[in-house]
Amino acid sequence: MTLVYTGICSHAPGITARADLANPGLRDPFYAALGQMRDEIRATRPDALMIVAAEHFANFFTNCMPAYAVGMGESYRGPIEDPDWLKIPLREQRGAPELGRRLVTEMLQAVDVAYCEEWQFDHGVIVPLHFLDPSNEMTVIPVNINCQGPPLTPLHRAWAFGEAIRRAADSVPERIALVATGGISHWPATPDSGKINEAWDREFLARWAANDREQMLSYSDTETYRDAGQGGFEIRTFIAAAAAARGKGTVQFFAPIPIFAVGCTVARMEIV
C-alpha cells in the first residue's frame, strides 16, 4: 500500500489571522500538535500530500458546484484571501499533474469526480499548509468536497469517496500522505461566529477515533445544522479520511478556541 499517513486538522482562518488574540495556553499546544503532525508526515517520506478540504466558494460557486474535485495542476497559488489579513504570505505550491491524473482515473472507477488544472488555495488548504509545509517544499494534490452549497453529498457518499481515495492511492507507486481539514461545530460568517458546541465535537471525534462508520454516518444534515452550525457539514472531509485509513484514530489535540471560531483539532489515524 502507498497511503502512508492519514490525519485530520482544523483550517479556520482565525487560526492564523487572530493568533495574537488567542489564549497562549490553548494556542501554543495547538500549534505544537500541528508541528507534531508536520514531523509525522515528513517521517513517512511522502511523494505528495493530498489535502481534502471543503469548498468556501473560492473556486466553485452555484453556477458549477461539483460534489468532489481533485487538482491536476502544475502549481497552485494562495491564499485567495488577503494575505495581510490571513497573515500567510502569498505562495505558489508545486502540484503533480501526471500523478493527479492517475489518481483521478482510478477514482472514476467508483465515484464521479471533477478535476481541475487551475485551483486557488483558500484558507481550507493554505492554513494547514502554513503549519505542515512552512518551507513550501512539498508536492500537493488538493481535493475538495462540497460542504457549503446544498444539496450536499450524503455522508455515505463521502465515505465512498474516501474509499475511492484509498484505492487510488494504493494503485500508484508514489507515497501519498492524506490530511483532511475542516471544522467540527462552528458558525462562520454569522452572528454566532465563535460559538462552539464542545460536547457535540467530542462525541463526533470519539466516533471518528473508533472509526465507527455506522455512527459517523448517522448524522442528518438537519441535526448537524441545529447542533453544529453550517460549518458542521465539514465532517464530510473527516469521514472521507476515516474511510481511506480504515484503522483507529488518536486525537492528539482538541480544545475550543473561540477567537479562532472553531474547536481546534489535530488527530491521526492508523492505516490498515
N, C-alpha and C positions, 0 to 999 in steps of 0.2 A: 504494500500500500504506500502511496506517496502523499496522503494527507498527514502532515507531520505535527500539526498543532491546531487546536481549536480553543477559542476563548470568546468572551463577551466583555464589553465595556460600555460605559456611558459616553454620549457625544454632545451634550448640551453646550451651546455657545458660551454660556456663563462660566464654564469650567476654565476658560482662558480669559474671556472678556472681563470678568469680575473677580479675578483671582485675588486682587489686593483687598477685596471687601470680605473675603471668606475667613471664617474662624481657622487659624493655623492649626489648631488641634484636630480639626477634621480634614482640612485641605492637604496638609503635608503627608499624613498617612495615605490619603487617596493618591496623591502624586507618586508616593513611594511604591504603591501597589501597581500603578501604571508602569513605573520603572522596572519592577519585577517582571511584569508581562513582557516588556521590551527585551529583557535579558533572556527570558524563557524562549521567546520567538527566535532570537539570534542563535541560541544554542541548538536549535533544530536545523540550522543552515538552510533556510528556505530559498528556493529559486524565485518564488513570487509570494507576495502577501495578498490574499483575497480579502477585501473588506466588504462585508454585507451591511449596507446601511438603508435607511428609509428615505424616501423622496420628500423633499420640502419645497416642491415647486421650483426647484433650481434648474433642472434640466428638462423636466416634463411638466405639462400643465393639462388642463381639462380638454384641450384640443387633441391631445395624444398622451394617454396615461397607461403605459404597459404595466401589467401586474409584476413582471420581473424583467430586469435588464442586466446585461453583462458588458463590460467595457472591452473593446478590442482596439484601443488606440495606441499610437506610438508613444504618446505622452499626454499628460493631463495638467491643467492649471487650477490653482485655488489658493486662497479661498475666494469664492464668488462674493462673499460678504466683504465689507470694508475691512481691509487688513488692520487698520489702526484701531477700529472698534473691537475686532475679534482678538487683537494682539497676537496675530500669527502672520508673519511676512508672506507675501506672495511667492509661490514656488511652482516649479514645473517638475512633475513627478514622472519617472520613467514607466512606461507601460510595456505590455508584452503582446503585441497584436497576433503573432502566429500561435503562441500558446493559448491566448484567449479564444482564437478561432477553433482550436482543437477542443477546448473545454465546452464551448457553446455547441459545437457539433454533437458532442456526446450528450449534453443536457437535453438537446432537442429530441433525443430518443424517447424521453419520458415527459418533458414539460415544455410548453411553448414559451420561449424566451426571446425577448427583444435583444438586439446587440447594437452597440454604439461605438463608432470610431472617434467621436468627439464627446467630451464629457468635462464638465466643470465641477470641481470639488467644492461642495459647501461644507458647513461645519460637521455634518454627519460623517464625513470622511476625514476632513483636514484636522479636526480637533484630536481624534485618536492618533493620526499620523504625527502630529506635533510632539506627542509623547513617545510613540512607538518607533518612529524613524526620524529623530531630530536632525540627523545629518543628511537627510534626503538621499539615502543610498539604496533604498530598496526598490525592487520592481513591484508594481502594484496593479492588481486587477480589481477595479471597482464593480460592485454588484449592488443592485437596487431592488427593493421590494416596495411596492406602493403601500404606504401606511397612512396616507393623508387624504386621498381623493376617492370617496365611495363611488361605486361599490368596490369594497376591498376584497382581496383574495381570501377565501376561507382559511381558517387556521390549519385544516388538514391538508390544504394545498401548499401552504408554507412549509409544512413538514415534508410533503412530497418534493418540493423544490430543494430542501436540504438534502434529501436522499439523492436527488439528481446531481447536486454539487459533489457529494461523496463519490458517486460512481464516476463522474467526470475526473475528479482529482486522482482517483485510483487508476484511471485509464492512461495516464500520461507518466513519463519517467521523471518529470520535474517534481521537486519537493514543494508542496503547497502548504502554507500556513493560512488559517482561516480565523478571522476576527469579525464577529457580528456586533454592531453598535446600535445603540438606541437609548431610550429611557425606559423606565417602567412606568409608575404613575407620574404624570405631570400634565400641566395645563398650559402649554406655551401660548404666548400671544393672546392671553385672555386676562380678565381682571383677577383670576385665580392663580396667575403665574407665581410660582414659589410654593404653592400648596403641594404637599407630598403625602400620600397615603402609605405610611410606613408598614402597617400591618399587611396591606394588600401586596406590597412589594416583597416582603419577606416570605409570604405564602407562595407567591409565584416563583421566587428564587429556590425555595425548598422543592417545589415540583420540578423545576429545571435541573437542580443538582441531582435529584433522584432519576432524572431522565424518564419521568413518568408521562409517557405520551398521552394516555387517556386523560389524565388530569390537566395537562397543559392545553389540550385541545377542547376541554370542556367549557372554556370561557365563551360567552356570547359577546358580540360587539356592543350590545345594549348594556350588559352588565359592566363591561370594561369601561365604556364611556361614563357610566354613572360613578364607578368606584375609582377609576384611574385616569379619567380625562381622555381627551382625544390623543394625547401623547402615549397613552397606554396601548394604542393599536400597534406600537412598535415592538410589542412582544413577538411579532412575526419573525423578526430577524433573529431573536434569541432561540425561537422554536426551530428555525431552519438550522442553526448551528448545532442544536441538540440532535437533530435527525442526522446530520452529517457525521457527528462524532460517535454516536451510539453508546457511549460509556456513561460514567457517573461524573458529576461535576463537583468542583470545590470553589466555594465563594471565598475569595481572598480579601475582598473589602466590600462592605456595604455600609453606607450611612446617608441619611437625609441631609443634604446641604442646601437649605432653602435659597441662599443667594445664588446658587448655581441652578436653581429652579428644577431640581431633579434629585431623586435618590441615586447616589453615585455608586456604581457597581464595577467591580473587576472580578472576573471568575474564569476558570479554565475547565475543560472537560477532557476526560480520558478518551483516547481514540481506540476503538476496538473493532 
